Amino acid sequence: MPRLVAEIPVVEPFPWLALLDYFRHRLIPGVERIEEDRFMRRIGPAEIAVRFDPRRARLRVTADGRVRSREVTERVARLFAADHDGTQAASHLRRDAMLRPRIVAVPGMRPLGAWSAFELCVRTVIGQQVTVAAASTLMRRLVERCGEITPENVLAADLGNLGMPSRRVATIRRLAAAVLEQRVQLDMPWPAVDAALATLPGFGPWTRTYLAIRLGREPDAFPATDLGLIRAAGASSAAELLTRAECWRPWRAYAATYLWAVPA
């Protein structure tokens, strides 16, 4: 019988099913999965399940084995941005005719956070210039080689013949080494993390801006060169999208999330 690990209060509106649907295509294969209305994650020999109780506005976290309750609670709250208050952002962005229907359809949509900052960095590098499906395949292969995606495991694993360019593999290894050597400290304030990542090959503007949204929770971060955003906004170029997005300041990260996650 799974035991209750935690109940995490959330700021409403909290579009749980929409968040799960958006996350469904960004799971770590072999580690995370979604079953109906539950998010599941393996932690060593145990597995946690996260459900939303709309009546009490709480996430309920259960585990089928021994886990560190405080660590799990913090990670789940961060992953689903439980403390996100989008009132100001929604009020501002609803003025835009393109965004208004999306916000009305799914109030409370917010950028996902991360279970592990290092894991998200690796997932983001792997997702450079490939489809979401291809990135999931590559992550599954990486999990098969590494088990848990940690700096130590990445450096110890054989990452040959993953189906990924060698330069990208080198980027992941450099990141792992930089984290272990504390040249990159992913728990620092975002400006410091951004500056440190910028010194590593393979962490260009798109990658760091995407991470600014999910890791840094920077409300105005905006990866204007993202093809998905350009298409969702009906723009012909990154330059046109940037011009279009000026009226979304200082909440462009939330605008990007709605464009990515909520169909028109």
N, C-alpha and C positions, 0 to 999 in steps of 0.2 A: 504494500500500500504506500503510494507516494506520500511524503510528509511535507507539510507547509514550511517553506523556507522564509517567505516574506510576503507582506502586502505593501505595495508601493502606491501612494496616492499620486494621481495625475491631475494636471490642469486641463479642464475641459474647455471647449469640445475636444474629444480625443477619438479620431477616426480609426479605431483599431483595425478593422477589416481592410481599410484602404492602405494602412501602413504595412500590414502583412502582405497584401497583394504587391505593393511596390518592392518590398523586401524579398519576395519570392524569387525574383530573378537575380538577386545579389547574395544569395546564401553561400556559405562555404560548404561545398559538397562533402559528404562524409562526416561533417561536424554539426551542421545545422539543417533543420528541415521544418516545414510547416505542415501541420495536420489539421485540416478544417480551420478552427478558430484558435489554434495553439501554435506558439513558436517553441521549437524544441532545440536544445543544444547539448551536445555531449561534453562532459567535463571529466576527463579520465575515465574511470569505469562507470561513473554516474551519468545521468541525463536529467536536465531540468526541463520543466514545461512552464510556459508563461501564458496565462489567460487574462482577459479583461473582464472585470465585473462592472458593467455599466451602472448598475443600481447604486453601487458604493463608490464609483469612480476610482477603482483601484486595480492595479495589476497584481494578480495572485501568482506567486512563484512556488512551484513544488519540485521536489527532487526524489528520484528513486534510489538514491544512495547518499553517501556522506559528501557534503560540499561545504565550503567556507561561506556561511550565510551572508556575512557582511560584504565580502567581495562580490558574491553573486548579485546581491541587491544593488550595489553601486554600478555594476556592469549593465544590468538590465535597465536601470533608470537612465543611464547614459545612452544606451543603444536606442531606446525609444523616446528619448528627450522628454521624460515624464514631467519635468518642470517647465516646459515650454509654454510661454504665454504669448500667443500670436495676436492679441487684440489690436495693438497698434499697427502691426504689419498688415493684418487683414483690412482694417479700416482704410489704410492708405491705398493698398493694392486694388481694393474693390472699385476704385474710381476708374480703373482701366477696363475698357470694354472687352479686351481679350481675356483678362484674368477673372473678371467678375463671375462669369458662369462657373468657372472651376472652383472658386472659393465658396460660392453658394452651394454647389453640389457636394463638396467635401470640406466643411469648415474644420479648422484646426490642423490641417496638414502641416507637417513640420519636417525639416531635414532629419534623416536618421543620424544617429551617432555612431558609435563603434563599440563592439565588445572589447576589442584589443586594438590599440593604436597601431602597433607594429603590423598586425594582421591586415588592417585596413590599408596601410601604406603598400604592403605587398600586393593586395588585391587590386589596388588602384594602378600600380605599375603594370601588372599583368593585363589590365583592361585597356591599356594604351593602344589605340588604333586597331582594336578588334571588336567584334560583336559581343554583346552580353553573353550569348550562348557559348562563344568560343572562350571567353574569359572563365566561365564556369568549368568548362572542360579542363582548362589549364590548371585551375585551382584544385580540381579533383586529383589531377596527377601530382601536384605539389604535396597535397595532404598524404597521398599514398607513399611519397618518398620521405616526408618529414614527420608525419603524425601531426602533432600540434605545431602550428606555425609560430615558432619562436626564433629569435636570432641565433641561438645555439644550434637548434635543429637545422635551420637553413644552411648554416656554415658546415655542418657535419654531413649533410646529405649529398648524394650524387644527383646533380640537377642536369645531367646531360640527356639529350634526346627527349626533352619535354615537349617539343613542338613549338618552342618559343625562341625568338632571335637571341643569339649569344650575348648581344649587348644588353638585352633586358635581363637576362640571367645575371650578368655582371652587376647591373644596377641593384638587383635584390641582394646580392652578396655584399656589395659595398654598404648598403643600408644596414644590413645585419651587423657588419663589423663596426660601423660608426655608432650604432646603438650600444653594442657591448663595450666599446671604448669610451662611451659617453660623449662623443663628439656631437651626437644627436640625442637630445633628451626629450622624448615625446610627451612627457608630463609637464613640460615647461609652458609658460604662456605662449599663445600662438605666434606672436611676432618673433620670438626667439626660435621656436621650432621651424618656422618658415625660413628664417635666415640660415639656419643650419642645413635644412634640406636643400636650399639653393646652392650649396657648395658641392653637392653630389651630382655627378652626371646622371641624366635620366629623370631628374626632377625639375622639369620645365614649368612654365607658367600655368598650363592647363592642369597638370597634376597637382601643383601646390594650391591652386585656387579651388579645385574640387575638395582637397583635404581641408582647406580653410573653412568650407561649409560644414563638413561632417566632424572634423576633429576640433577645429578652432571655434566653431559656432559663430563665425563672423557674419553678421546679418547682411552685409552689402557685398560679400564676395560673389563674383559673377564670371564664370568661364565662358566668355562670349564666343570662343572658337569651337565650342562643343557642337557637333553636327546635330545631335538630338535637340538641343535648344534652338538652333537656327531653324530647323524644320518645324518644330512645334510652334514657334512664333511666326512662321510664314515669312521669314526674312530670306533675302537672297545672299547674304554674306554676314560675316562677323561684324563688319563695320556698320551695316544696317541694323543689326541686332543691338549693338552698343548704343546707337542713336535712339532706337526704340525704347531701350531700357532706362534711359536717363530719368524718365518720369517715375520709375520704380524705386529710385534711391530714397531712403537708405536701406531698403529691404529687398535688394535684388536677389539675395540668396533664397528668400522665400518665394519670390517670383519664379526663380529657376526650378525650385522643387515642385511647384504647381505645374509648370510646363512639362517637366519630366514625368510626373506621377499621375496627373489627372487629365484624361482625354478631354478635348474640347466638346 
